[in-house]
Amino acid sequence: MKQAKITRFVSTKDADRKWYVIDAKDQVLGRLATKVARVIRGKEKATFSPNADTGDFVVVINAKQIKVTGKREMLKNYYSYSGYPGGLKIKSYSELMAKKPEFVIEAAVKGMLPKNRLGNKLIKKLKVYSDANHPHQSQKPEVISLTEK
């Protein structure tokens, strides 16, 4: 009698976590965000499970040197609404890049993650820094190049 094949699921605590560094210098925002979201979610691994956190940590450096294509620099806006009448706040892309360039990458990646408790947990594995210095050297992060497939 043949034995049935069993699908094995890796639990969150058994997942093998790694740290990666991605240099955002002269990278396009959307393409960078998709790669980062896939690594954080764990889709690059053979043990991927859509309902479990099996992804890795990602450190993005040089966030202030990110690029956007076309007229995005003039036209892209970020909205926040307090819930009260007249509580809509609009900030442009160029205004945010001058003050908080980390927020632009965080917002792009967060938009590509699930909109539930799992997504809230996954976004905490993203660390973004505006320059090349970061405090995660002790984790021995590996460098990911966005040009490789």
N, C-alpha and C positions, 0 to 999 in steps of 0.2 A: 504494500500500500504506500502510495506517495505521500510525502509530508507536504502540507500546505506551506506556501511561501508567506512569510510574515513581514509586514512592513514595520521597520524599526523607527521609532521617533526618538530624537535626542531631546531630553528635557533641558530647560533653561540652565539649570545648575551644572549639567554635564557638558554644556557647549564649550568648545575650545575657543577661547577669546584671544585675539591678537590686536596689536595696535599698529595703525598705519598713518603715515604722514603724506599729505598731498599738498604740493606747491601750487597755489592758485595764480601765480604770476602769469599774466597774459593769457589766461584761460577764459573761455566763454562761460558765463554764469550758468546757463541751463545745462550744458554738457557736463560741467563739473558737478552740479547738483545731482544729476541722474546717477553718475558713478558713485558719489558719496552715499546716496540713498540706498543703492544696491548693496554696498559693502556693509552699511549699518544694519540693513534688514537681514543680511545673511544669504542673499540670493546667489552669491558667488560660490557657495559651498554645496557639497553633495548632501549635507545633512539638513538642508533648508526645510523648514516646516512653516506654513503660513500663520499658524496660531501660536508660535513660540518665538522667543527672542534668542536666536542663535547667531546673531551678527557680531561684528567686530567694532572696535573703537576707531574713530577717525579724527586726526588732528589736521586741520586745514591752516596753512600758514600763508602769509602775504595776501590777506583778504583785500587790502586796499588797492591792489594792482589787478583786480579782476576786470574783465571786459564784458561789454554787451554789444550786440550787433544792431545795425540799422539805426533807427531814431529812438531806440529804447532809453538812451541816456536822458533825452528830453521828455519823453512821453510816459515813462513808467512811473506809477505812483503806488504808495503803500497806504492803506486805510486802516484806521482803528476807530471803533465806535463804542462810546461809553454806555450806550443804552438809553441815554437821556436825550430829550429834544435839543438839537443844536450841538450834540456831543460828537459829531464826526470830525476826526482829525485826518488831514491828508498831508503826507510828506512825499516829496519827489525823490527819485533815485539819486540824483546828484547831491541833494541835501543830506540824505542818509549816508552816502559814501564819504562826505566830508566829516560827519560827526561819528557815526557808528558803522564802519564798513563790515563788521562781523555780522550785524543783523541781516544784511542783504543775503548772505549765503545761508544763514540759519533759516530765514523765511522761505527761501527757495527749496531747501532740503525738507523742511517740515511739511511743505505743500505736497511732497511726493511720498510721504509716509502715511500709514493708515490713520484715519480720523477716529481713534478709539484709545482705550487705555494702553494698548500695546504701542501705538504711535507715540504717546506721551512718554513711555519708558524708553523707546528707541532714540528719541531726539536728545536725550541726556548723554548719549554715547558720542555726540558730536562736539568737538572742541575747536573753536575758530579763533584765530589770532590775526591781527592786522599786519604784523610784521613777521620776520623770520624766527623770532625768539619764542619758545614755548617751554613750559615747566614739566614736560612729560618725557624727558630724556631717560629717566630711570626705568620706564616701561620698555625701553629699547624698540621704538617703533620702526617698522620697515617702510621704505619709500615706495609709493605707487606712482607710476608715470601714467598720465592719461592718454598717451599716444599708443600704448600697447593694447592689444585686443584681448 
